[in-house]
Structures are given as structure tokens and as C-alpha cells.
Amino acid sequence: MNASRCNLAAALFAALVLGSVPAIAGSVQDQPDGSTVWQAGVDGVEIEWNSDGSVKRISSRYSTPVEFGDRRGISKAQIIAEEKAKVAIIRFLNQGVSSTRVVTEVQNDLSRATQERESGKRPSIQKQDQRVMMETLTEVTASFASGHLKGVIILEKGYSDKTDEAWVVVGISDKTIKATREVAGMGEERPARRVGPDELRGDGVGRQPSGVRRTPQRDW
């Protein structure tokens, strides 16, 4: 790996460690074509650089449990995994963390009056005043991330009947971003959308076996 890409990978890893995005580990690998792939931790995104040091593409994989292993349940879990994988990319690019402490003090003054009656005597009235003080401390820590992604494509969809998990891999590349710009300039003309096997009509009944669908494109 040349010095520029090594320094870039080290800087990104340091940003993860010092920033708000949790990272457990990172690995950098050189490819035969001169490109470099960096895996940002166990649940992190994967970034691939060109030989000239420019970013070629970024991908993210997310897995989610499947409660019902029929077609409908798998499809629902894969939709959730797809959205979570997109969010992982946005969180990698930009994430905000906030911590708030609020001290609340409430004072309540209560006035209570009771009246007792006895035969042949005047009623006696007793009055009691009470003051109740309540103090609470609330601490809220939250993280938030928002952003816009262009050229996102689904690279892989899968389901394992052994672990009852579904997963989706999404990615963005310089080619897909360029395609969005070119398509946007075509006006109303859009390429026909291809319907995948998991979107065909069916009763959705019956447990489904394990399966993986990958895009046939290798240089996406």
C-alpha cells in the first residue's frame, strides 16, 4: 500500500476512534489491481480506493432477525436490513451526539380541611397545610444522523434458515453516482424497473429455505 492511502486509512480510523462512531477493528487490504479495501470494524462500512487514491465505492452490510420464515417475513426483514445498511453509511459520514441534563424542582402546596360532627355539639373543623417538594434529575444521551445518498444499489440479499437472519448489502460507487446524474438529465425517460423473484406475487405461506441473491455486476 502506498503512503498516501495508508495515511488516509489511518486518518479515517482515527476519526472513528476519536469521534462518535463506534469502531472495534479495522483492516486494510491491497488488491491485485492496485486498489485498496478498508473494512471499518465488524459492523462498519467497507471502502475501496482506486490506485490513484480516489474513492471508488463504499458498501454496507446489515443483518436482522426473522420472526416468521415465510416469504412475507423474509421480505419484511430484508427491507429493514436495507434501511439500516443505508443508515450505517450516513452515520459513518456524519453523526451528531448530544447529552442533556435537566433538573426539575416541583413545589406543591396542599391545603386539606376536615369537619367532625358529634351529637349535640358544634362541628369542629380541622385544617392541615402540607408542602411537597419533588426534585428529579434527568439525563438523556442521544445520537442522530441525517444525510442524502445518491446512486445506492442493492448488491446482495440473503436469508439463513439456520440462524433465522436476513441480510442486505448496499453500495455506492463513482459509477452509480454518475448514472444518477445522467438519468436525471433524461427528463421523464427512465429505464424499466426489473422485478426480482422475491417481489413476484405469491401466497407467502410456508417456511422458506436459505438463499442468497447477488447482483451479477462485479465492476459496479
Secondary structure, 3 states (H helix, E strand, C coil): CCHHHHHHHHHHHHHHHHCCCCCCCCEEEECCCCCEEEECCCCCCEEEECCCCCEEEEEEEEEEECCCCCHHHHHHHHHHHHHHHHHHHHHHHCCEEEEEEEEEEEEEEEEEEEEECCCCCCCEEEEEEEEEEEEEEEEEEEEECCCCCCCCEEEEEEEECCCCEEEEEEEEEHHHHHHHHHHHCCCCCCCCCCCCHHHCCCCCCCCCCCEEEECCCCCC
